[in-house]
Amino acid sequence: MNAALRQTLSPARKPCGSLRVQIAGETCVLRCSGALWLPAHRALIAADLHLEKGSAFAARGQMLPPYDSRATLDRLETEIADLDPGLVVLLGDSFHDARAIGRMADEDRARLDRLAGGRNWLWLEGNHDHKALADDARTEASLPGRVVGDMALGALRLTHEPEPRTPGDDRQGEVAGHLHPAARVVAYGRGVRRPCFVTDGSRLILPAFGAFTGGLNVRDPVIAGLFATEPLTAVLGRDKVHAIAWDRLP
């Protein structure tokens, strides 16, 4: 088999064309998966996994393919294999609702245990999973790691929901999720909507990491109003994170 055909039939996975930015003086690597890598702390951060969203919809009679948790954990496992973090922080809304942990397949629960093995693993409380995490902590077969609220990591403050901007307050170092930012990008006469990071160098909002999560347009006042100046959007491509200026967004 010649080399060209071999590459066509068995393409190698391309490395992530990540984007490096500085937030409050900390080097932040924005990954194609939507995760954040902090090399100085060997920390991997992901927001809004919304595990078991598909099963939640199924319980209400809306049949979605029940593979969202598996797909999300596949993505998380790939990031852990690539980066070997010492610390993993899941930035809230890791589970879709209060009963999501109980609906997880046994193999998915077991995979979480394997991924967390030998690492410092932290679950931040979100608005969707606060009760789920609290109830799980009281069981004998609880999730790996610890449940925490907002936390500091170097010059950064990790939280689930970004705080509203107030005059004279730039929220220096805030890293948050919750809003699922997405941007509409036009190329070759076609528009596509993609998850994105958004930052002004003081604060950073992460895209949702989960497979079944939607997105809120970054130009919506809920997101745009968090920034005193026009922020940078870092749009997730298949193998590259694309830095796009605010004024280029349609």
Secondary structure as the mmCIF struct_conf table of DSSP 4:
data_model
#
loop_
_struct_conf.conf_type_id
_struct_conf.id
_struct_conf.beg_label_comp_id
_struct_conf.beg_label_asym_id
_struct_conf.beg_label_seq_id
_struct_conf.end_label_comp_id
_struct_conf.end_label_asym_id
_struct_conf.end_label_seq_id
HELX_RH_AL_P HELX_RH_AL_P1 ALA A 3 LEU A 9
BEND BEND1 SER A 10 SER A 10
HELX_LH_PP_P HELX_LH_PP_P1 PRO A 11 CYS A 16
STRN STRN1 GLY A 17 GLY A 17
STRN STRN2 LEU A 19 ILE A 23
TURN_TY1_P TURN_TY1_P1 ALA A 24 GLY A 25
STRN STRN3 GLU A 26 LEU A 30
TURN_TY1_P TURN_TY1_P2 CYS A 32 SER A 33
BEND BEND2 GLY A 34 GLY A 34
STRN STRN4 LEU A 36 LEU A 38
HELX_RH_3T_P HELX_RH_3T_P1 PRO A 39 HIS A 41
TURN_TY1_P TURN_TY1_P3 ARG A 42 ARG A 42
STRN STRN5 ALA A 43 ALA A 46
STRN STRN6 ALA A 47 ALA A 47
STRN STRN7 LEU A 51 LEU A 51
TURN_TY1_P TURN_TY1_P4 GLU A 52 GLU A 52
HELX_RH_AL_P HELX_RH_AL_P2 LYS A 53 ALA A 59
TURN_TY1_P TURN_TY1_P5 ARG A 60 GLY A 61
TURN_TY1_P TURN_TY1_P6 PRO A 66 TYR A 67
HELX_RH_AL_P HELX_RH_AL_P3 ASP A 68 LEU A 83
BEND BEND3 GLY A 86 GLY A 86
STRN STRN8 LEU A 87 LEU A 90
BEND BEND4 GLY A 92 GLY A 92
STRN STRN9 PHE A 95 PHE A 95
BEND BEND5 HIS A 96 ASP A 97
TURN_TY1_P TURN_TY1_P7 ALA A 98 ARG A 99
HELX_RH_AL_P HELX_RH_AL_P4 ALA A 100 ARG A 103
BEND BEND6 MET A 104 MET A 104
HELX_RH_AL_P HELX_RH_AL_P5 ASP A 106 ALA A 116
TURN_TY1_P TURN_TY1_P8 GLY A 117 GLY A 118
BEND BEND7 ARG A 119 ARG A 119
STRN STRN10 ASN A 120 LEU A 124
TURN_TY1_P TURN_TY1_P9 ASN A 127 ASP A 129
HELX_RH_AL_P HELX_RH_AL_P6 HIS A 130 ALA A 137
TURN_TY1_P TURN_TY1_P10 ARG A 138 ARG A 138
BEND BEND8 THR A 139 THR A 139
TURN_TY1_P TURN_TY1_P11 GLU A 140 ALA A 141
HELX_LH_PP_P HELX_LH_PP_P2 SER A 142 LEU A 143
BEND BEND9 PRO A 144 GLY A 145
STRN STRN11 ARG A 146 VAL A 148
BEND BEND10 GLY A 149 ASP A 150
STRN STRN12 MET A 151 LEU A 153
TURN_TY1_P TURN_TY1_P12 GLY A 154 ALA A 155
STRN STRN13 LEU A 156 LEU A 158
BEND BEND11 HIS A 160 GLU A 161
HELX_LH_PP_P HELX_LH_PP_P3 PRO A 162 ARG A 165
STRN STRN14 THR A 166 THR A 166
TURN_TY1_P TURN_TY1_P13 PRO A 167 GLY A 168
STRN STRN15 ASP A 169 ASP A 169
TURN_TY1_P TURN_TY1_P14 GLN A 172 GLY A 173
STRN STRN16 GLU A 174 ALA A 176
BEND BEND12 HIS A 178 LEU A 179
STRN STRN17 PRO A 181 ALA A 187
TURN_TY1_P TURN_TY1_P15 TYR A 188 GLY A 189
STRN STRN18 ARG A 190 THR A 199
BEND BEND13 GLY A 201 SER A 202
STRN STRN19 LEU A 204 ILE A 205
HELX_LH_PP_P HELX_LH_PP_P4 LEU A 206 PRO A 207
STRN STRN20 ALA A 208 ALA A 208
BEND BEND14 GLY A 210 GLY A 210
TURN_TY1_P TURN_TY1_P16 ALA A 211 PHE A 212
STRN STRN21 LEU A 216 ASN A 217
TURN_TY1_P TURN_TY1_P17 VAL A 218 ARG A 219
BEND BEND15 ASP A 220 ASP A 220
HELX_RH_AL_P HELX_RH_AL_P7 PRO A 221 ALA A 224
TURN_TY1_P TURN_TY1_P18 GLY A 225 LEU A 226
BEND BEND16 ALA A 228 THR A 229
HELX_LH_PP_P HELX_LH_PP_P5 GLU A 230 PRO A 231
STRN STRN22 LEU A 232 LEU A 236
BEND BEND17 ARG A 238 ASP A 239
STRN STRN23 LYS A 240 LYS A 240
STRN STRN24 VAL A 241 ALA A 245
HELX_RH_3T_P HELX_RH_3T_P2 TRP A 246 ARG A 248
#
